[in-house]
Amino acid sequence: MSQIVESIRIENKQLQNIELHNERFQKARKTMFNESDYVNLEKHLEIPANISGKRYKCRVTYDGNSLLYTIKQYYQRPVHSLRIVHINHIDYPIKTDNREQLDNAFALRNGCDDIIIVKNGFITDAWAANIILFNGNEWHTPSTPLLRGTQREYLIRSQQISVKDITEKDLGKYSKIKLINAMIDFNRAPEIEISTGVFNEDKTIS
């Protein structure tokens, strides 16, 4: 059976957005293991005293019996180009260690750094990140993500981004795109120009 996974950013020796991770973790436990008791992740995670104030990734796994975690310094992977891939059967509603469908999609990137997954005509996610798009005035995120990420949820609740139905045809309405996740917040996510950095087959999006 798959394990639940939470990837939590540690910065300045503090767990970031831990309330949102707790919230998602409880929902996943209920869905996968029918567990309804509350488990506070913060009480199970000990941050080493000797780490620096840099970014670290705390990867938590839970199999219904044991909760394990590792803490490693995080190095952000550069992303400058995105390939659109069309996969209607893909599904990843709970963050688990079974990423086979996502990895198969990532393998279709054809020389690009990452992917934009289109499901039934709608924009969903990248390989390991949620998507936000800029229309010249506002940042929007698709209403159809494969996984509801904690950084995405933070930006929605803090009203920094809005949720919209976004189809592949709507990409032309936007000028820039960012990939965000628990480790990559809004300010750290590089802005990719859609007209030059997003590719569908062998053509850029215009």
Beta strands, then each sheet from edge to edge (+ up, - down):
strand 1: 4-11
strand 2: 14-15
strand 3: 56-62
strand 4: 67-73
strand 5: 82-86
strand 6: 114-119
strand 7: 122-123
strand 8: 130-134
strand 9: 139-142
strand 10: 162-164
strand 11: 176-180
strand 12: 192-193
strand 13: 198-200
strand 14: 203-204
sheet 1: 2+ 1- 3+ 4-
sheet 2: 7+ 6- 5- 13- 14+
sheet 3: 10+ 9+ 8- 11+ 12-
end
